[in-house]
Each structure stands twice: as structure tokens, then as C-alpha cells.
Amino acid sequence: FELEPYQNYGHRLVVDLLDENNQEEAPKAKTVNASGKRDIVVAIDAGHGGDDPGAVGAKGTLEKNIALSVAKQLASKIDATPGMKAVLVRKGDYFINLRKRTQIARQNQADIFVSIHADGFHDKRARGSSVWVVSPKGAESEMGRWLEQRENESDLLGGVESLSNKDPLLAKVLLDLSTSYSVSASLDAATQVHNRMSKVVPKMHKKRVERAAFVVLKMPDIPAMLVELAFISNPQEEKLLRSKAHRDKLAGAIFDGLQTYFKANPPDGTLMASQRVKPSHYTIKSGDTLSDIAARFNLSIAELKRINQLKSDSIKVGQRLKLAR
């Protein structure tokens, strides 16, 4: 595919060459599964690339290479799982600008976007892995950009054919709903990844998921997270990153977190959604509505009210609803 000029880079043509000797190359992504249900698509973005090496360790370890290695190991685990498919945003050592990375994820109709990096800092004592999601401020400012480019909004919202012919206020409401879901889903998925990573690394930078306005995370239509594997500038952590076995542990932790999230929150129409066992009860959380709960568990509002003998649509946080008789 072609890449437009960016900063000091001119026009570029990217050609994928398959290396049969590269044991870390991800297998070809599945296109269909036998059940007729679609796969959950995970876009994996290996940070930096080409003339942009990212952070550099004391022993010359390049962030771009570590990120690509873990991305391919993660893709292998995803593609080996029925009902899941990986899309590698960057398959080789070349540079892609940040906006193009998100475009690739969108073109592949990704259900989630995972950007992989390795921290660098001037103080070699800095250490720890971290997981990031977009800050609310970042998401809001990105929304303004999307509204200015309404001709590109036809791919958004997974069912809304186009916003270009909508009333501006309606378009904003639709995007706002999509963004609210994306931010919430990003945090839920990132929390699962953070929990799994904390079991395989010496230290997490923080005890919770962190927030920042990274450009690659500012997508109103796709949940996204950024994973900092470690501080490559820390000699001990650089040594770990140079170990293929440790990189495989990191990829495994990210995979386990993603799989746990999607088993609990499978997108409609996916194989994983069809295999999910519907629970018998649901406890209402802040922000829930009766219509949301009914849709989530494939019930009509009338049926949900009948099962629970509700006389109105009013519900309370902490209230326990039956989902079947």
C-alpha cells in the first residue's frame, strides 16, 4: 500500500515480503469460520518502525524491534484461537504515521486496537510496565476533528451508513454515544490486560490503568489501549525484553486479558457471542437502563419487565434482575 508524505518522509510504497525463516511471523489471518459467525478482530500496532527506532536501550536494543516481535507473538496466539483474528498494523520495519495506523484498524473493521511500545526515560532507574487508555479530554478534542470531517464518518457506528446527510446535532449525538462506549470499553479491556500483565512482570508502573491523550488512542469508534511493555532504558528491564521467552510471557498476558474481556463482552454476531452462556441474573450498575440490559441479553423490554414483575422502567443501582424464569 502507499503512504503519503509525512514530515521528512516522501512518498513511500510498502510491500509485504514473507520470510519463511522468520519463526515469529504471524500466520495468515482467518477470513471466515465454519460456524458462519464472524471473528473478533484485534488490530495490533507495533510502535515506531523504519527510520523511527523509538527508545534505545543501553545495549542497543531498539523499541521498534521489541514492539514488532511481541506484536507478532500476540498475533500468533490470537490467530490460533477460534473466533478471533489478528490484524498486524505494521508487519515489517517501516514507518507509518499515527493517523494511518488508526485508518488501517478501521479498514479492517477492528473490534479493538492495541498499540505496543517500550518506555524510554533519561533516568535509568525508571521501571515498570503500564497500560494506557485515552483521557476524556483527548477523546473530546478528537470528536471535534471527526465532526469537521463528516465525509469520512460513513464507516463509524457499525450500522449507521453515513452521517453526512444528518442534522449536525444528531451527528454529534451519534458520535457522542459511540465515543462514550469506546472510552468505557477501552478501560474495561485495558483493566483485564493490566491485571494479567501484573502477574508476569517484576513491577507495574502504576496499580491501575493510566490515561493520556495518545493520538493512536483517540478513536471515537474503536476501543483502544496502549501497552508499555517495560522501560527499555532500564538495564534490567532491557535484559528481560531481549529474552524471547519473556516477550512470549508479555504477549500471553496481553492475549489472556483480551480474551477474558471479550468472553464477558462479545460483540454481536461473533462466534464468541454465540458460545456465551447467558447468566440467570444481572445486578444493575450505574448508567444502566432497562433497554440497555434487555438488548445486552437479547430480551425485549416487555419480557424483562414481565420476568421481574416490573410495573415501570425505573431501576436502581444494586437491584438484581432475573434474566429467565
Residue pairs with C-beta under 8 A, 6 or more apart in sequence:
1 13
1 14
2 11
2 12
2 13
2 14
3 9
3 11
3 12
3 13
3 14
3 95
3 96
3 97
3 100
4 11
4 97
4 100
5 11
6 95
6 97
9 51
9 95
12 94
12 95
14 92
14 94
14 96
16 91
16 92
17 92
18 25
19 25
24 69
24 72
24 73
24 76
24 244
25 72
26 71
26 72
26 75
26 76
26 79
26 86
26 88
26 91
27 75
27 76
27 79
27 80
28 79
29 79
29 85
29 86
29 87
30 39
30 79
30 85
33 39
33 82
33 83
33 271
35 271
35 274
37 83
37 269
37 270
37 271
37 273
37 274
38 269
38 270
38 271
39 83
39 84
39 85
39 270
39 271
40 83
40 84
40 85
40 111
40 112
40 262
40 266
40 267
40 270
40 271
40 272
41 85
41 86
41 87
41 108
41 109
41 110
41 111
41 112
42 78
42 84
42 85
42 86
42 87
42 110
42 111
42 112
42 114
42 258
43 87
43 89
43 104
43 105
43 108
43 110
43 112
43 113
43 114
43 222
44 71
44 74
44 75
44 78
44 86
44 87
44 88
44 89
44 114
44 116
45 71
45 89
45 90
45 101
45 105
45 113
45 114
45 115
45 116
45 216
46 64
46 67
46 68
46 70
46 71
46 72
46 88
46 89
46 90
46 116
47 54
47 63
47 64
47 67
47 115
47 116
47 117
47 118
48 54
48 63
48 64
48 67
48 95
48 117
49 64
49 68
49 90
49 92
49 93
49 94
49 95
49 96
50 64
50 93
50 94
50 95
51 95
52 64
52 95
53 62
53 63
53 64
54 62
54 63
54 64
54 67
54 117
54 118
54 120
55 63
55 118
55 119
55 120
55 232
55 233
56 62
56 63
56 120
56 232
57 232
57 233
57 235
57 238
57 241
58 124
58 233
58 235
58 238
59 235
59 238
59 242
61 232
61 238
61 241
61 242
63 117
63 118
63 120
63 232
64 93
65 93
66 118
66 229
66 232
66 241
66 247
67 116
67 117
67 118
67 229
68 90
68 92
68 93
69 244
69 247
70 116
70 229
70 247
70 250
70 251
70 254
71 88
71 90
71 116
72 88
73 247
73 248
73 251
74 86
74 114
74 116
74 251
74 254
74 255
75 86
75 88
76 86
76 251
77 251
77 252
77 255
78 84
78 85
78 86
78 255
78 258
79 85
79 86
81 255
81 259
82 271
83 270
83 271
83 272
83 275
84 259
84 262
84 272
87 104
87 105
87 108
87 110
89 96
89 101
89 104
89 105
90 96
90 101
96 104
98 215
98 216
99 215
101 115
101 216
102 113
102 215
102 216
102 218
102 219
102 222
105 113
105 219
105 222
106 155
106 219
106 221
106 222
110 222
111 222
111 223
111 262
111 267
111 270
112 185
112 189
112 222
112 223
112 224
112 225
112 258
113 216
113 217
113 219
113 222
113 223
113 224
113 225
114 193
114 224
114 225
114 226
114 227
114 254
114 258
115 214
115 216
115 217
115 224
115 225
115 226
115 227
116 226
116 227
116 229
116 254
117 226
117 227
117 228
117 229
118 228
118 229
118 230
118 231
118 232
118 241
119 126
119 130
119 205
119 228
119 229
119 230
119 231
119 232
119 233
120 231
120 232
120 233
121 231
121 233
121 234
122 233
123 233
124 233
124 234
124 235
125 234
126 231
126 233
126 234
127 202
127 203
127 205
127 230
127 231
127 234
127 236
127 237
128 201
128 203
128 204
128 205
128 206
128 230
128 231
129 197
129 201
129 203
129 204
129 205
129 227
129 228
129 229
129 230
129 250
130 204
130 205
130 206
130 210
130 227
130 228
131 190
131 191
131 193
131 194
131 197
131 209
131 210
131 225
131 226
131 227
131 228
132 190
132 209
132 210
132 211
132 212
132 214
132 217
132 225
132 226
132 227
132 228
133 183
133 186
133 187
133 190
133 209
133 210
133 211
133 217
133 224
133 225
133 226
134 142
134 183
134 186
134 211
134 212
134 213
134 214
134 217
134 218
134 224
135 211
135 212
135 213
136 183
136 211
137 213
138 212
138 213
138 214
138 217
138 218
139 179
139 182
139 183
139 218
139 220
140 179
141 213
141 218
142 218
142 219
142 220
143 172
143 175
143 176
143 179
143 220
146 152
146 153
146 156
146 175
146 220
147 168
147 171
147 172
147 175
150 163
150 164
150 171
151 164
153 162
153 163
153 164
153 171
153 175
154 161
154 162
154 163
154 164
155 221
156 163
156 174
156 175
156 178
156 220
156 221
157 163
157 174
157 175
157 178
157 221
158 221
160 174
163 171
163 174
163 175
166 174
175 220
178 220
178 221
179 220
181 223
182 219
182 220
182 221
182 222
182 223
182 224
185 223
185 265
186 217
186 223
186 224
186 225
187 209
188 261
188 265
189 223
189 225
189 257
189 258
189 261
189 262
189 265
190 209
190 225
191 208
191 209
192 256
192 257
192 258
192 260
192 261
193 225
193 227
193 253
193 254
193 257
193 258
193 261
194 204
194 208
194 209
194 257
195 257
196 253
196 254
196 256
196 257
196 260
197 204
197 227
197 250
197 253
197 254
197 257
198 204
199 253
200 249
200 250
200 252
200 253
201 230
201 250
201 253
202 236
202 237
202 240
205 228
209 225
212 226
214 226
216 224
216 226
217 224
217 225
217 226
227 254
229 241
229 247
229 250
230 237
230 238
230 240
230 241
231 237
232 238
232 241
240 246
241 247
262 272
263 272
263 276
266 272
266 273
266 275
266 276
267 273
278 297
278 298
278 323
278 324
279 297
279 323
280 322
280 323
280 324
281 320
281 321
281 322
281 323
282 293
282 297
282 320
282 321
282 323
283 318
283 319
283 320
283 321
284 293
284 315
284 316
284 317
284 318
284 319
284 320
284 321
285 317
286 317
288 315
288 317
289 313
289 315
290 301
290 304
290 305
290 310
290 313
290 315
291 301
291 313
293 299
293 304
293 315
293 321
294 300
294 301
294 303
294 304
297 304
297 323
299 307
299 323
301 313
304 310
304 321
304 323
305 311
305 313
307 321
307 322
307 323
307 324
307 325
308 321
308 322
315 321
